[in-house]
Amino acid sequence: MHVHPSLREPALLLAFDGWNDAGEAATSAARFVSDALACVPLAELDPEEFYDFTVRRPCVRQGADHVRRIEWPASEFRFGAIDPMRDVVIGIAAEPHLRWRRYCDLVLGLVATLRIRRTVLLGAYLADVVYSRPVGVTGFASSERELARLTVQPSGYEGPTGIVGVLADRLQAEGVEVVSLWAGLPHYITASPNPRGALALVKKITECLAFRVDESPLVKEAAEFEERIAALVAADPELSDYVRELKRREFAQ
């Protein structure tokens, strides 16, 4: 813990890069909200027992002072004010490789310490979707009514899960309200980050937690990204044919 603030009705927003984060949409959305709210450091988890450093290697950085420093995989938490009466804690991390149960214990400990009763978890996945269509957001929540309010299609996914799914299960078991939001991105577009996915998640985050941020920088990035992808698709006959087939399938449904 860097500081020990007295937070007002805090909510927790979490995103993890890696398996849970196609196109870096989830972590980009969390960072955008953190920057928009001018969030400041709150806490971090020591990475030593949770990461295989031969898989997720630390990086060497050289600062303006020409001093070389090591940057380790991070699990960082920041906090800021949503409005004069409410705060938010935003956690952005690399998905841990090891000891997920212990990792969840530490996150739950932070939740208990800060008396957080509401959590929004972010993710993004690859799907057969048309790149130019509005990005669809699916998910699940402790309350079906909340998903309906957000016009989020319930997810029927079954299969392997990431740390987001494990944390959601643990949080709900502790009586914490959970909303999990996942952006569906085209699997045939490998460009990252994908600001269209991030924008779709930011819109749902602000709707879920009832606050506003200036989305215009991200809107501009998303429009420029779509233009680049449209040019890429137009220049590739095989890819163009595939996108047309996706549109036909979508129309047939």
VOSE-156867 format. One record per residue: x, y, z of N, C-alpha, C, CB in turn; residue in three letters. Coordinates in steps of 0.001 Angstrom, whole numbers, padded with zeros to 6 digits, always signed. Last residue first. Glycine has a CB too. Layout:
BEGIN
XYZXYZXYZXYZALA;...
This chain:
BEGIN
-028987-014118-040497-029502-014352-039139-030639-013390-038821-028375-014200-038095GLN;-028194-013107-042913-029070-014288-042938-029673-014560-041563-028291-015523-043420ALA;-026439-011089-042152-027720-010709-042745-028708-011881-042695-027521-010237-044202PHE;-024304-012665-041263-024974-011769-040326-026360-011374-040837-024122-010516-040088GLU;-023584-013901-043651-024050-014704-042528-024839-013848-041543-022866-015374-041822ARG;-022760-011645-045105-023888-012454-045586-024459-013303-044460-023450-013355-046756ARG;-020597-010823-043564-021749-009937-043683-022974-010698-044172-021436-008779-044629LYS;-018875-012987-043983-019359-012700-042635-020598-011808-042681-018255-012034-041800LEU;-018418-012619-046711-019109-013827-046258-019655-013636-044843-018160-015041-046305GLU;-016977-010229-046649-018284-010261-047330-019093-011476-046897-018099-010272-048862ARG;-014699-011174-045336-015547-010177-044672-016928-010144-045319-014893-008774-044731VAL;-013678-012893-047322-014060-013425-046009-014994-012461-045277-012808-013697-045154TYR;-013107-011114-049387-014107-012164-049603-014602-012718-048271-013522-013299-050467ASP;-011075-009654-048136-012310-008986-048538-013435-009998-048745-012086-008174-049819SER;-009106-011602-047923-009699-011060-046705-011015-010356-047012-008729-010092-046020LEU;-008531-011946-050629-008994-013089-049832-009685-012612-048553-007809-014020-049482GLU;-007672-009344-051427-008870-009967-052008-009423-011120-051171-008556-010469-053395PRO;-006628-006683-049748-006426-008130-049672-007680-008837-050185-006099-008574-048210ASP;-007298-004046-049672-006095-004406-050427-005846-005906-050469-004896-003718-049834ALA;-009475-003901-047980-009684-003621-049394-008497-004064-050246-009940-002141-049598ALA;-008207-004345-045491-009145-005340-046023-009324-005149-047517-010507-005246-045309VAL;-006709-001969-045280-006046-003265-045244-006932-004344-045862-005679-003638-043803LEU;-008726-000049-045249-007749-000040-046337-007030-001389-046428-006726+001100-046133ALA;-009974-000768-042841-010742-000808-044097-009793-000839-045293-011696+000416-044199ALA;-007923-000222-041035-008346-001612-041238-009137-001753-042535-009194-002098-040046ILE;-007813+002555-041212-006635+001753-041559-007020+000303-041842-005595+001809-040428ARG;-010387+003221-040316-009953+003603-041669-008757+002763-042110-009592+005105-041720GLU;-010284+002300-037685-011215+001679-038635-010830+002006-040074-012655+002141-038359GLU;-008397+004095-036617-008111+002664-036659-009005+001971-037678-008299+002035-035270PHE;-009815+006477-036744-008585+006335-037533-008204+004871-037682-007431+007116-036883GLU;-011855+005869-034915-012191+006193-036301-010967+006021-037207-012735+007635-036401ALA;-010379+005497-032543-011178+004396-033080-011518+004629-034546-012462+004222-032265ALA;-009277+008041-032129-008398+006891-032352-009154+005739-033003-007778+006429-031030GLU;-011682+009461-031667-010814+009794-032807-009889+008640-033143-009990+011051-032510LYS;-012543+008240-029304-013399+008212-030495-012571+008486-031752-014543+009250-030369VAL;-010492+008995-027599-010619+007580-027960-011517+007403-029180-011174+006772-026778LEU;-010965+011765-027394-009669+011257-027888-009746+009802-028346-008609+011386-026799PRO;-013751+011797-026450-013387+012257-027794-011998+011790-028251-013442+013763-027839SER;-014729+011207-023977-014353+010074-024816-013765+010497-026149-015544+009198-025052GLU;-014505+012407-020911-014393+012906-022277-013853+011781-023157-013470+014169-022348ASP;-016803+010645-018809-015454+011095-019127-015487+011626-020558-014394+009933-018961VAL;-019250+010205-016222-018869+010601-017568-017385+010929-017644-019695+011796-018022ARG;-021075+007565-014546-020259+008775-014557-019865+009063-016002-018993+008623-013640PHE;-022206+004941-013785-022940+006215-013806-022023+007423-013616-024008+006217-012724ALA;-021218+002431-014023-020892+003141-012788-021463+004557-012753-019393+003197-012611LEU;-022299+001707-016544-022457+000830-015384-022262+001591-014082-021472-000331-015459CYS;-021462+003784-018201-022890+003544-018013-023133+002718-016754-023484+002832-019240GLU;-018732+003473-018070-019313+004731-017583-020817+004600-017380-019015+005874-018563THR;-018529+000874-019182-018034+001172-017831-018721+002413-017279-016500+001372-017840ILE;-019534+001223-021769-020275+000382-020823-019826+000621-019378-020098-001096-021183LYS;-017561+002904-022847-018970+003330-022844-019783+002516-021840-019583+003190-024256LYS;-015294+001287-022588-015389+002540-021828-016840+003011-021747-014510+003636-022474VAL;-015901-000737-024465-015851-001053-023040-015961+000203-022186-014563-001794-022708LEU;-015763+000694-026867-016998-000013-026520-017041-000336-025031-017128-001305-027343ALA;-013075+001543-026754-014162+002527-026693-015476+001861-026301-014316+003245-028044LEU;-011690-000881-027055-011546-000101-025822-012693+000889-025664-010203+000645-025812ALA;-012446-001558-029672-012830-002413-028548-012758-001675-027231-011948-003640-028494GLY;-011226+000567-030988-012669+000372-031123-013188-000514-029991-013010-000251-032497ARG;-008494+000345-030516-009247+001376-029793-010760+001257-029950-008813+002732-030258PRO;-006475-002177-030092-007704-001965-030858-008558-000937-030125-008490-003307-031057ASN;-002832-001875-030229-004125-002004-029546-005293-001709-030478-004181-001070-028344PRO;-002838-004389-032770-003066-004009-031373-002293-002720-031091-002625-005156-030390SER;-003990-006327-035478-003423-005061-035009-003819-004787-033565-003876-003905-035907ALA;-005158-008537-036580-004184-008771-035516-003603-007483-034944-003069-009637-036032THR;-008135-009651-037601-007400-008392-037487-006447-008522-036301-008376-007162-037309ILE;-009585-011930-037426-008721-011815-038594-007953-010491-038625-009543-011959-039855TYR;-011329-011761-035313-010143-012614-035140-009145-012459-036273-010557-014065-035031HIS;-012756-008792-034102-012546-009685-035258-011228-010459-035151-012564-008874-036563PRO;-013990-008949-030695-013192-008320-031743-012936-009295-032889-011861-007811-031170LEU;-016155-008194-028128-015888-009176-029175-015211-008521-030367-017184-009861-029614GLY;-015555-007420-024745-015703-006916-026112-015325-008009-027103-014830-005652-026335ALA;-017186-008013-021726-016236-008538-022703-016561-008007-024094-016249-010079-022701TRP;-017577-007504-018296-017867-006970-019627-016779-007411-020598-017976-005422-019594LEU;-019128-008365-015365-018007-008715-016230-018375-008357-017664-017644-010228-016105SER;-019879-007259-012220-020285-007125-013619-019043-007408-014453-020891-005686-013933VAL;-020698-008187-008924-019773-008315-010048-020504-008059-011362-019118-009714-010059VAL;-020727-007483-005486-021449-007392-006752-020454-007367-007902-022354-006138-006788GLU;-019574-009796-003115-019289-008558-003841-020055-008579-005162-017750-008388-004088VAL;-019740-012150-001691-020868-011230-001627-020628-009894-002300-021227-010996-000221GLY;-017806-013978-002076-017642-013105-000913-018744-012053-000816-016289-012422-000967GLU;-018548-015085-004475-018644-015929-003292-018509-015123-002005-017583-017009-003337ALA;-017857-012991-006167-019275-013282-005935-019461-014144-004691-019886-013984-007158GLN;-015059-013256-006023-015718-012025-005567-017190-012272-005268-015575-010916-006620LEU;-014638-015793-007182-014258-015534-005790-014973-014301-005235-012737-015351-005680ARG;-015602-015365-009821-016187-016406-008972-015884-016148-007496-015660-017789-009383ASP;-013879-013333-010671-015325-013096-010626-016001-014101-009707-015935-013174-012038ALA;-011409-014665-010601-011678-013568-009670-013165-013285-009555-010947-012309-010110LEU;-011831-016456-012729-011582-016975-011385-011866-015896-010339-010126-017478-011258VAL;-012154-014734-014911-013229-015627-014528-013071-016153-013112-013305-016773-015489GLY;-009630-013465-014895-010857-012671-014764-012019-013547-014308-011204-011983-016101VAL;-007805-015451-015392-007861-014927-014032-009107-014084-013825-006614-014105-013725ILE;-009758-017485-017682-008571-016761-017250-008736-016275-015823-008288-015584-018181GLY;-010899-020774-018680-011092-019398-018234-009761-018795-017824-012093-019334-017067THR;-012268-023154-020978-011132-022627-020207-011355-021161-019858-009815-022789-020997PRO;-015909-023230-020869-014610-023684-021326-013503-023102-020473-014400-023316-022780GLY;-018727-021539-022054-018227-022592-021174-016892-023059-021727-019243-023784-021057GLU;-020763-018659-022501-019478-019334-022688-019234-020391-021613-018343-018313-022680TYR;-022948-017109-022787-023189-018514-022498-021916-019332-022576-024215-019073-023449GLY;-023496-013838-021614-022566-014792-022219-022934-016206-021812-021115-014477-021812SER;-026119-011561-022384-025518-012531-021459-024628-013521-022194-026608-013284-020692PRO;-025528-008426-023812-025989-009781-024082-025336-010763-023112-025683-010178-025539GLN;-026464-005472-022282-025345-006376-022534-025886-007782-022705-024300-006320-021382VAL;-027974-003245-021449-028178-003845-022783-026956-004663-023200-028464-002743-023840THR;-027881-002514-018846-026749-002098-019668-026886-002544-021121-025465-002644-019087LEU;-030167-003762-017913-030077-002297-017857-028982-001777-018775-029818-001829-016420ARG;-029419-006427-018206-030507-005893-019020-030461-004368-019057-031862-006369-018481ALA;-027446-006583-016240-027100-006811-017644-028167-006239-018563-026916-008307-017918LEU;-029073-006128-013990-028014-005178-014325-027575-005352-015770-026816-005351-013384GLU;-030700-008361-013922-031322-007064-014161-030278-006029-014573-032072-006593-012911ARG;-029010-010347-013137-029443-010338-014536-030078-008999-014899-030436-011483-014800GLU;-026333-009793-011040-027748-009509-011231-028080-009494-012718-028128-008166-010579SER;-023725-010440-011363-024405-011002-010201-025910-010855-010341-023925-010327-008913SER;-023206-011045-014883-023273-010192-013699-023944-010933-012569-024023-008889-014001ALA;-021461-011188-018026-022322-011762-017000-022254-010859-015777-021898-013230-016647PHE;-021342-010456-021591-020813-010576-020236-021744-011303-019303-020518-009228-019682GLY;-020538-008518-024540-021286-009545-023825-020733-009618-022403-021190-010939-024549THR;-020665-006103-026951-020187-006373-025597-021113-007398-024960-020125-005063-024743VAL;-019597-005497-030301-020555-006078-029364-019915-006359-028021-021144-007356-029931GLY;-018829-002623-032036-018266-003721-031246-019299-004207-030241-016969-003275-030520VAL;-020521-002009-035092-020281-001626-033692-019809-002833-032886-021564-001027-033059PRO;-018635-003189-037983-019857-003110-037190-019526-002591-035788-020556-004498-037112ARG;-016232-003584-039217-016813-002241-039304-018109-002090-038519-017063-001891-040741SER;-015535-006274-038929-014692-005258-038286-015338-003881-038243-013374-005162-039003TYR;-017817-008711-038006-017427-007774-039065-016718-006586-038432-018669-007303-039893VAL;-016682-011649-036290-017487-010431-036354-016944-009534-037458-017487-009686-034989VAL;-015911-014260-034819-016288-014040-036222-017230-012850-036292-016956-015314-036841ASP;-013528-013172-032266-014758-013800-032737-014940-013551-034231-015973-013271-031952ALA;-011641-012886-029264-011665-012896-030720-012871-013699-031208-010348-013484-031289LEU;-012264-010733-026413-012031-012027-027038-012143-011887-028548-013026-013084-026511TYR;-011641-009059-023335-011889-008972-024771-011508-010303-025397-011091-007792-025421ALA;-012733-007686-020154-012044-008654-020992-012350-008381-022452-012443-010088-020615GLY;-013065-006492-016789-013025-006265-018232-012281-007382-018948-012371-004923-018540LEU;-015266-006121-014058-014140-006841-014643-014210-006714-016162-014142-008338-014208LEU;-016221-004166-011450-016399-004322-012891-015121-004948-013440-016714-002942-013593VAL;-017705-004487-008253-016537-004678-009105-016964-004823-010559-015731-005911-008657THR;-018597-003364-005039-018982-003473-006446-017736-003537-007315-019876-002283-006869ARG;-017725-002920-002523-018889-003800-002654-019309-004009-004115-020056-003230-001865ARG;-014896-002400-000567-015460-002346-001919-016595-003354-002010-014371-002634-003005ILE;-013306-001825+001671-014769-001946+001767-015448-001733+000409-015317-000934+002786ARG;-010621-001997+001695-011185-000746+001165-012712-000727+001204-010713-000530-000264LEU;-010295-004578+002727-009688-003430+003410-010334-002119+002990-008191-003378+003129THR;-011581-006154+000773-012113-006083+002140-011585-004854+002873-011750-007356+002924ALA;-009901-005698-001443-011332-005391-001527-011931-005237-000131-012078-006493-002309VAL;-007522-006755-000450-007606-005325-000775-009062-004877-000835-006899-005027-002119LEU;-008295-009437-000248-007877-008708+000937-007936-007204+000725-006478-009116+001333GLY;-008733-010059-002907-009889-010035-001996-009545-009316-000698-010368-011467-001691LEU;-006062-009993-003727-007017-009032-004297-008246-008925-003396-007435-009453-005735VAL;-005099-012143-002204-004559-010801-001993-005486-009731-002559-003176-010681-002628LEU;-006577-014298-003240-006650-013974-001811-006183-012543-001557-005801-014964-000988ASP;-005681-014334-005884-007060-013903-005602-007237-013553-004122-008060-015007-006005CYS;-003116-015365-005376-003274-014048-006001-004668-013485-005714-003034-014139-007528TYR;-003780-017893-004401-003092-016940-003527-003231-015511-004064-001599-017316-003391ARG;-004876-018915-006757-005690-018834-005534-005077-017844-004550-005824-020228-004873ARG;-002747-018834-008590-003928-017990-008796-004770-017853-007530-004782-018558-009917TRP;+000015-019645-008906-000638-019408-007612-001844-018467-007720+000368-018831-006629ARG;+001214-018147-012008+001305-019098-010897+000423-018668-009726+002761-019237-010434LEU;+000950-016156-013867+001179-017515-014353+001005-018556-013253+002569-017626-014946HIS;-001373-013387-014005-000338-014192-013347-000241-015591-013941-000617-014288-011854PRO;-001682-010948-016487-002294-012147-015921-001209-013014-015281-003068-012946-017012GLU;-000618-007776-015443-000366-008916-016309-001013-010135-015670+001167-009137-016538ALA;-003106-005287-014586-002046-006239-014284-001798-007164-015458-002392-007048-013044ALA;-004758-002732-012960-004294-003196-014269-003079-004082-014027-003946-001988-015232ILE;-007456-001444-011166-006333-002370-011157-006011-002844-012560-006629-003560-010257GLY;-008779+001326-009685-008548+000701-010981-007290-000151-010907-008428+001766-012100ILE;-011367+002443-007686-010035+001843-007669-009875+001088-008984-009832+000888-006418VAL;-013248+005414-007269-013031+004161-007994-011581+003745-007820-013388+004309-009506VAL;-015722+007146-005262-014370+006896-005761-014332+005581-006531-013351+006868-004596ASP;-018206+009704-004725-017815+008325-005012-016396+008247-005583-018805+007693-005989ARG;-018939+012338-004435-019406+011403-003418-018903+009980-003614-020894+011396-003395MET;-018059+013909-006565-017750+014340-005193-018128+013338-004101-018446+015623-004918PRO;-017020+011180-008747-017754+012417-008506-017486+012818-007052-019307+012244-008790ASP;-014837+009500-008924-015836+009491-009992-016635+010784-009954-016775+008268-009862ILE;-011477+009953-008042-012869+010294-007758-013708+010198-009025-012971+011707-007157ALA;-009134+007199-007802-009530+008557-008128-011005+008740-007859-009204+008886-009584GLY;-006295+004981-007694-007629+005411-007279-007854+006865-007649-007821+005211-005769PHE;-004671+001926-008753-004722+003379-008623-006125+003772-008181-004338+004085-009965ARG;-002549-000855-008662-003863-000323-008342-003744+001188-008137-004457-001017-007078PHE;-000781-003275-010561-000852-001940-009973-002296-001504-009767-000121-000930-010855GLU;+001284-005592-011031-000135-005587-010660-000342-004308-009867-000554-006887-009821SER;+003775-006095-013593+003164-005334-012496+001703-005709-012284+003273-003840-012768ALA;+006993-007313-014301+005548-007431-014538+004785-006897-013328+005149-008910-014825PRO;+009516-004735-013757+008974-006076-013550+007500-006131-013946+009147-006506-012084TRP;+012094-003033-015182+010659-002957-014944+010115-004382-014889+009937-002113-016054GLU;+015236-001799-014234+014449-002994-014546+012984-002724-014218+014974-004234-013757ILE;+017107+000861-015745+016300+000311-014657+015514-000897-015154+015340+001385-014086ARG;+019875+002922-016366+019108+001744-016777+018383+001155-015570+020033+000681-017428ARG;+020072+006362-016762+020231+005255-015821+019322+004105-016257+019900+005705-014357VAL;+019637+008641-018191+020505+007619-018790+020834+006477-017820+021796+008261-019274HIS;+017721+010322-017372+019010+010477-016688+020034+009451-017162+018823+010355-015181ASP;+015550+009422-018711+016150+010666-019192+017512+010911-018556+015224+011845-018907ALA;+016113+005797-018567+015412+007044-018342+016149+008237-018912+015185+007244-016884GLY;+015766+002779-020080+016751+003824-019810+016029+005155-019720+017855+003863-020910GLN;+014747-000468-019053+014412+000861-019554+015523+001839-019188+013052+001340-018985ARG;+014268-003854-019546+015250-002836-019191+014828-001520-019837+016693-003252-019645VAL;+011671-005958-018244+012237-005129-019305+013265-004158-018738+011128-004360-020036CYS;+011091-009431-017417+011220-008021-017053+011907-007262-018184+012013-007861-015729PRO;+009095-011713-019348+010399-011223-018918+010326-009771-018454+011411-011359-020049ARG;+007179-014170-018997+006924-012730-019000+008187-012051-018446+005630-012358-018140ARG;+008790-016488-019055+007632-016342-019951+007278-014864-020108+006408-017137-019408VAL;+010678-016194-017179+011157-016620-018495+010033-016575-019531+011745-018037-018415THR;+009276-015546-014918+009980-014454-015587+010684-014889-016870+010985-013851-014646PHE;+006234-016338-014031+007399-017026-014559+008149-016001-015409+006998-018318-015396ASP;+004673-014861-011185+005049-014826-012597+006266-015700-012870+005329-013393-013036TYR;+004176-014848-008450+003048-015054-009356+003423-015150-010832+002077-013952-009181PHE;+006120-014126-006638+005555-015473-006517+004480-015789-007550+004983-015651-005150GLU;+006909-011452-007482+007869-012551-007347+007218-013934-007359+008650-012382-006074GLU;+005461-009086-007642+005292-010091-008703+006036-011404-008463+005745-009516-010000PRO;+003583-007617-005135+004920-008085-005459+004801-009205-006492+005673-008573-004180ASP;+001066-005364-006091+001398-006696-005598+002808-007057-006034+000382-007748-006106LEU;+000329-002025-004957+000810-002964-005956+001114-004303-005292+002063-002410-006674GLU;-001703+000971-004596-001066-000249-004097-000513-001049-005256-002060-001100-003283ALA;-002107+003643-005613-002688+003181-004355-001900+002003-003779-004153+002783-004563LEU;-001404+006490-007651-001031+005159-007124-001642+004877-005752+000489+005041-007030PRO;-004339+008146-009058-002987+008169-008483-002687+006812-007852-002843+009312-007424VAL;-006258+009333-011886-006035+008435-010750-004565+008429-010330-006488+007010-011101CYS;-007640+011074-013647-006404+011498-012974-006135+010660-011731-006484+012982-012592ALA;-009657+010181-015176-010015+010547-013801-008803+010998-012986-010686+009369-013108LEU;-008298+009568-017500-009364+010568-017564-009752+011063-016175-010588+009991-018270ALA;-006611+007495-016641-006036+008787-017033-007093+009886-017023-005398+008689-018426ASP;-008553+005508-016121-007630+005939-015077-007036+007308-015394-006514+004912-014899SER;-009719+005222-018651-010529+005720-017539-009631+006238-016415-011466+004610-017009VAL;-007473+004217-020028-008130+005444-020478-008953+006053-019345-009028+005163-021701PHE;-006930+001851-018661-005954+002951-018617-006596+004272-019036-004752+002640-019528ARG;-009229+000373-019356-008957+000690-017950-007969+001846-017832-008411-000546-017216ALA;-008889+000210-022151-010073+000870-021584-009830+001270-020143-011299-000047-021671ALA;-006508-001248-022296-006564+000108-022851-007745+000881-022287-006653+000059-024378SER;-007291-003675-021175-006318-002851-020449-006298-001420-020988-004913-003471-020547THR;-009181-004427-023204-009565-004308-021794-008599-003404-021033-009616-005692-021136ALA;-007774-004457-025669-008945-003602-025485-009285-003378-024022-010132-004199-026189ALA;-005681-005824-026780-005391-004937-025647-006576-004017-025308-004154-004091-025953GLU;-006592-007744-028500-006425-006394-029008-006097-005362-027950-007645-005984-029712GLY;-007836-009545-025750-007646-009472-027196-007560-008009-027643-008799-010198-027934ALA;-007336-010441-022937-007234-009066-023422-006950-008985-024915-006155-008337-022667ASP;-006837-012721-021492-008135-012080-021283-008304-010801-022092-008323-011775-019822ASN;-004197-013423-022024-005280-014275-022533-006637-013587-022482-005339-015565-021742TRP;-002910-010146-021702-002673-011552-022007-003920-012233-022531-002173-012276-020780GLY;-003837-008024-018889-003395-008271-020253-003101-009751-020441-002152-007426-020588ASP;-006771-007317-017089-005522-008071-017138-005111-008278-018586-005665-009430-016412PHE;-008601-005052-015044-008283-005562-016380-006911-006221-016346-008321-004422-017442ALA;-011175-003771-012930-010004-004628-013107-009844-005059-014558-010105-005856-012210LEU;-012438-001508-010637-012371-001814-012065-011078-002572-012314-012445-000511-012943LEU;-014515-001120-007862-013237-001638-008354-013378-001990-009825-012777-002878-007533LEU;-015862+001666-006034-016029+000535-006939-014637+000118-007402-016961+000896-008161ALA;-016428+003105-002795-015543+002767-003912-016028+001569-004719-014156+002490-003397PRO;-017686+005091-001026-018440+004135-001849-017613+003640-003029-019736+004774-002357GLU;-014786+006792-000655-016229+006982-000563-016933+006057-001550-016608+008457-000834ARG;-011862+006005+001301-012595+006092+000034-014093+006129+000270-012240+004915-000873LEU;-009259+007193+002788-010640+006896+003178-011497+007106+001944-011128+007802+004385SER;-006055+005708+001908-007099+006729+001829-008416+006251+002429-007315+007141+000386PRO;-003109+005115+002396-004261+004494+003051-005413+005497+003075-003900+004022+004500HIS;-000529+004370-000039-001294+005292+000797-002454+004523+001410-001806+006523-000026VAL;+000705+002095-000990+001446+003364-001036+000793+004403-000127+001519+003899-002484HIS;+000850-001189+000000+000000+000000+000000+000888+001242+000000-000963+000004+001230MET;
